[in-house]
Amino acid sequence: MKQRSRARIQNWPNTIENMRTRRIEERYKRLEDEELERRRIDEEEDAFNQAKRLEAIEKANKKMHDAQD
């Protein structure tokens, strides 16, 4: 009888145990989404920094070649 009762309430969304489980799942989902957003931003920043670095190298090379003339 106790097993039938537990099986029946397992699918109810408003029990304390189910609410706790749902809250934990939502927290992990939110943390995962935040991590993905941070990774996306890091990739954008890396691309930007690499472009700036290449631009600085080209500028230095141009100055060096202009100085030789």
Beta strands, then each sheet from edge to edge (+ up, - down):
end
